[in-house]
Amino acid sequence: MRALLPVHHVLLTAEACVDRVSVMLDDAELMPALPLGDVIVEELGVDVSYGALVILRDAGSTGPVSYDAGLILGDVLLNLMRTGLFAMDRETDALFAMAASYDKLVEASGFRHSGLDRTEFRTGLAASLGAYWSGVRNAGADTTGLFDRPDFLRRPELPRYLRALDASFSCTGADDIPTRLMLPAGGTRPFDEWVQHVGQVVSAEIGANSKTSARSANNSQRN
């Protein structure tokens, strides 16, 4: 996952109380004033960096690890969307662009000997995003027929489906998206810092204004 996610993160297996995969921030409060990161440090003795993602994988999962990596990546992208990073009328473009970038990234030479099965990874990513775009409860449960194969982002039916879902969707295809869009230089960083980078580069790619840039400009004016 470190080659895909340039953020501090902890990957744990869980016996219960988790879907096949689950992604949370370290400061998610399990109870008032009891953040998840502190619980992991105290109960498991595992160091959790400030601003890290906590990734939980079902200990009983017998599915391919690469498929679960796709599910995890999809969940991370959906967490990005929930931060309100993009204007509502550009969210579909942003999510498509981010997913397309990763779809191309796993073809890069650095992944050829990583052990990642590209087909399984893409199928897991399809299941995660398909659940979101089709509105079903669980990954892999949609019945549209669009999200059950690894080349889902390259199928001409998908842009048509997304335009019907969101009239403001304007991306023309996955091939137009830069491969390393989601990978800033400088190594790993806290999730919030990565969010700022993503907001700027993805907004520039889809021709939208980044909310992080707007917030920075407002802060500069106040100062």
C-alpha positions as a Python dict, from the first residue, in 0.01 Angstrom:
ca = {
    (1, 'M'): (0, 0, 0),
    (2, 'R'): (289, 240, 59),
    (3, 'A'): (360, 258, -313),
    (4, 'L'): (-1, 364, -372),
    (5, 'L'): (-67, 586, -71),
    (6, 'P'): (193, 856, 8),
    (7, 'V'): (47, 903, 357),
    (8, 'H'): (129, 770, 701),
    (9, 'H'): (-92, 469, 762),
    (10, 'V'): (-126, 161, 979),
    (11, 'L'): (-264, -165, 840),
    (12, 'L'): (-427, -395, 1096),
    (13, 'T'): (-637, -710, 1084),
    (14, 'A'): (-956, -725, 1288),
    (15, 'E'): (-1156, -1025, 1407),
    (16, 'A'): (-1489, -845, 1432),
    (17, 'C'): (-1671, -512, 1397),
    (18, 'V'): (-1532, -442, 1052),
    (19, 'D'): (-1642, -496, 695),
    (20, 'R'): (-1401, -673, 463),
    (21, 'V'): (-1196, -352, 471),
    (22, 'S'): (-1244, -23, 653),
    (23, 'V'): (-1049, 303, 646),
    (24, 'M'): (-1057, 561, 926),
    (25, 'L'): (-852, 856, 1044),
    (26, 'D'): (-642, 819, 1356),
    (27, 'D'): (-840, 1095, 1528),
    (28, 'A'): (-1177, 925, 1475),
    (29, 'E'): (-1340, 919, 1819),
    (30, 'L'): (-1459, 578, 1936),
    (31, 'M'): (-1600, 758, 2240),
    (32, 'P'): (-1590, 1127, 2335),
    (33, 'A'): (-1225, 1233, 2374),
    (34, 'L'): (-1105, 879, 2290),
    (35, 'P'): (-945, 882, 1944),
    (36, 'L'): (-877, 559, 1759),
    (37, 'G'): (-503, 624, 1734),
    (38, 'D'): (-465, 645, 2113),
    (39, 'V'): (-657, 320, 2160),
    (40, 'I'): (-430, 139, 1913),
    (41, 'V'): (-118, 270, 2087),
    (42, 'E'): (-241, 178, 2435),
    (43, 'E'): (-402, -157, 2358),
    (44, 'L'): (-178, -293, 2082),
    (45, 'G'): (146, -107, 2136),
    (46, 'V'): (150, -6, 1769),
    (47, 'D'): (289, 338, 1692),
    (48, 'V'): (40, 556, 1503),
    (49, 'S'): (181, 872, 1345),
    (50, 'Y'): (-16, 1194, 1382),
    (51, 'G'): (-254, 1237, 1090),
    (52, 'A'): (-230, 872, 987),
    (53, 'L'): (-491, 655, 821),
    (54, 'V'): (-592, 340, 1005),
    (55, 'I'): (-675, 59, 764),
    (56, 'L'): (-858, -245, 899),
    (57, 'R'): (-881, -571, 706),
    (58, 'D'): (-1104, -859, 809),
    (59, 'A'): (-881, -1129, 956),
    (60, 'G'): (-1114, -1394, 816),
    (61, 'S'): (-1099, -1265, 459),
    (62, 'T'): (-998, -1541, 218),
    (63, 'G'): (-1012, -1323, -92),
    (64, 'P'): (-709, -1205, -289),
    (65, 'V'): (-496, -946, -111),
    (66, 'S'): (-472, -740, -432),
    (67, 'Y'): (-853, -727, -454),
    (68, 'D'): (-864, -599, -96),
    (69, 'A'): (-599, -340, -187),
    (70, 'G'): (-838, -213, -455),
    (71, 'L'): (-1121, -197, -201),
    (72, 'I'): (-896, -8, 39),
    (73, 'L'): (-785, 240, -225),
    (74, 'G'): (-1146, 300, -325),
    (75, 'D'): (-1240, 359, 39),
    (76, 'V'): (-953, 608, 75),
    (77, 'L'): (-1074, 801, -231),
    (78, 'L'): (-1426, 810, -90),
    (79, 'N'): (-1287, 941, 239),
    (80, 'L'): (-1121, 1216, 38),
    (81, 'M'): (-1455, 1305, -116),
    (82, 'R'): (-1619, 1325, 227),
    (83, 'T'): (-1379, 1601, 334),
    (84, 'G'): (-1568, 1842, 107),
    (85, 'L'): (-1251, 1896, -95),
    (86, 'F'): (-1434, 1957, -422),
    (87, 'A'): (-1743, 2153, -513),
    (88, 'M'): (-2046, 1928, -537),
    (89, 'D'): (-2082, 1980, -911),
    (90, 'R'): (-1722, 1862, -968),
    (91, 'E'): (-1713, 1563, -735),
    (92, 'T'): (-1787, 1304, -1003),
    (93, 'D'): (-1510, 1439, -1227),
    (94, 'A'): (-1268, 1443, -935),
    (95, 'L'): (-1342, 1087, -826),
    (96, 'F'): (-1317, 959, -1183),
    (97, 'A'): (-984, 1139, -1236),
    (98, 'M'): (-832, 1006, -914),
    (99, 'A'): (-941, 649, -988),
    (100, 'A'): (-817, 673, -1349),
    (101, 'S'): (-478, 791, -1228),
    (102, 'Y'): (-441, 483, -1006),
    (103, 'D'): (-567, 260, -1286),
    (104, 'K'): (-275, 381, -1498),
    (105, 'L'): (-26, 388, -1211),
    (106, 'V'): (-42, 13, -1148),
    (107, 'E'): (81, -41, -1505),
    (108, 'A'): (405, 143, -1423),
    (109, 'S'): (731, -51, -1420),
    (110, 'G'): (770, -11, -1045),
    (111, 'F'): (469, -236, -985),
    (112, 'R'): (572, -522, -1213),
    (113, 'H'): (761, -702, -937),
    (114, 'S'): (559, -577, -640),
    (115, 'G'): (336, -883, -616),
    (116, 'L'): (29, -671, -689),
    (117, 'D'): (-216, -846, -920),
    (118, 'R'): (-337, -560, -1139),
    (119, 'T'): (-654, -738, -1246),
    (120, 'E'): (-761, -814, -889),
    (121, 'F'): (-669, -463, -775),
    (122, 'R'): (-878, -301, -1047),
    (123, 'T'): (-1169, -534, -977),
    (124, 'G'): (-1160, -437, -609),
    (125, 'L'): (-1146, -69, -700),
    (126, 'A'): (-1442, -121, -934),
    (127, 'A'): (-1643, -286, -657),
    (128, 'S'): (-1575, -2, -413),
    (129, 'L'): (-1652, 285, -651),
    (130, 'G'): (-1939, 94, -809),
    (131, 'A'): (-2113, 71, -473),
    (132, 'Y'): (-2082, 448, -435),
    (133, 'W'): (-2189, 543, -785),
    (134, 'S'): (-2476, 295, -804),
    (135, 'G'): (-2596, 363, -449),
    (136, 'V'): (-2585, 8, -316),
    (137, 'R'): (-2495, -73, 42),
    (138, 'N'): (-2200, -307, -8),
    (139, 'A'): (-1907, -321, -249),
    (140, 'G'): (-1970, -562, -534),
    (141, 'A'): (-2349, -559, -491),
    (142, 'D'): (-2449, -326, -775),
    (143, 'T'): (-2656, -466, -1061),
    (144, 'T'): (-2566, -218, -1336),
    (145, 'G'): (-2312, -452, -1493),
    (146, 'L'): (-2062, -166, -1518),
    (147, 'F'): (-1851, -241, -1214),
    (148, 'D'): (-1789, -615, -1235),
    (149, 'R'): (-1472, -612, -1444),
    (150, 'P'): (-1121, -465, -1415),
    (151, 'D'): (-1145, -239, -1721),
    (152, 'F'): (-1451, -54, -1588),
    (153, 'L'): (-1286, 289, -1611),
    (154, 'R'): (-1209, 239, -1979),
    (155, 'R'): (-1551, 121, -2089),
    (156, 'P'): (-1737, 381, -2300),
    (157, 'E'): (-2055, 302, -2109),
    (158, 'L'): (-1915, 445, -1784),
    (159, 'P'): (-1889, 813, -1891),
    (160, 'R'): (-2242, 789, -2029),
    (161, 'Y'): (-2363, 640, -1701),
    (162, 'L'): (-2188, 911, -1499),
    (163, 'R'): (-2332, 1189, -1716),
    (164, 'A'): (-2679, 1048, -1660),
    (165, 'L'): (-2600, 1043, -1287),
    (166, 'D'): (-2442, 1388, -1283),
    (167, 'A'): (-2509, 1626, -1571),
    (168, 'S'): (-2196, 1829, -1487),
    (169, 'F'): (-1961, 1532, -1543),
    (170, 'S'): (-1716, 1629, -1818),
    (171, 'C'): (-1417, 1392, -1816),
    (172, 'T'): (-1369, 1236, -2158),
    (173, 'G'): (-1178, 923, -2063),
    (174, 'A'): (-922, 757, -1837),
    (175, 'D'): (-638, 787, -2090),
    (176, 'D'): (-635, 1166, -2053),
    (177, 'I'): (-549, 1156, -1680),
    (178, 'P'): (-181, 1182, -1570),
    (179, 'T'): (-38, 862, -1422),
    (180, 'R'): (126, 1018, -1115),
    (181, 'L'): (-149, 1267, -1038),
    (182, 'M'): (-193, 1142, -681),
    (183, 'L'): (175, 1104, -589),
    (184, 'P'): (349, 1423, -473),
    (185, 'A'): (727, 1441, -445),
    (186, 'G'): (881, 1419, -101),
    (187, 'G'): (767, 1088, 42),
    (188, 'T'): (493, 1012, 292),
    (189, 'R'): (306, 1278, 486),
    (190, 'P'): (2, 1322, 714),
    (191, 'F'): (-333, 1262, 549),
    (192, 'D'): (-436, 1628, 578),
    (193, 'E'): (-126, 1742, 386),
    (194, 'W'): (-195, 1490, 111),
    (195, 'V'): (-555, 1613, 94),
    (196, 'Q'): (-428, 1965, 24),
    (197, 'H'): (-201, 1839, -255),
    (198, 'V'): (-480, 1632, -408),
    (199, 'G'): (-722, 1924, -395),
    (200, 'Q'): (-483, 2143, -591),
    (201, 'V'): (-362, 1900, -859),
    (202, 'V'): (-694, 1727, -921),
    (203, 'S'): (-881, 2058, -937),
    (204, 'A'): (-627, 2185, -1189),
    (205, 'E'): (-667, 1867, -1395),
    (206, 'I'): (-1047, 1887, -1413),
    (207, 'G'): (-1058, 2265, -1447),
    (208, 'A'): (-1211, 2339, -1109),
    (209, 'N'): (-1123, 2565, -819),
    (210, 'S'): (-973, 2386, -520),
    (211, 'K'): (-1144, 2456, -190),
    (212, 'T'): (-807, 2419, -16),
    (213, 'S'): (-665, 2693, -240),
    (214, 'A'): (-964, 2914, -164),
    (215, 'R'): (-919, 2861, 209),
    (216, 'S'): (-547, 2944, 182),
    (217, 'A'): (-625, 3264, -9),
    (218, 'N'): (-881, 3370, 250),
    (219, 'N'): (-634, 3307, 532),
    (220, 'S'): (-368, 3515, 352),
    (221, 'Q'): (-612, 3805, 314),
    (222, 'R'): (-694, 3794, 684),
    (223, 'N'): (-324, 3803, 770),
}
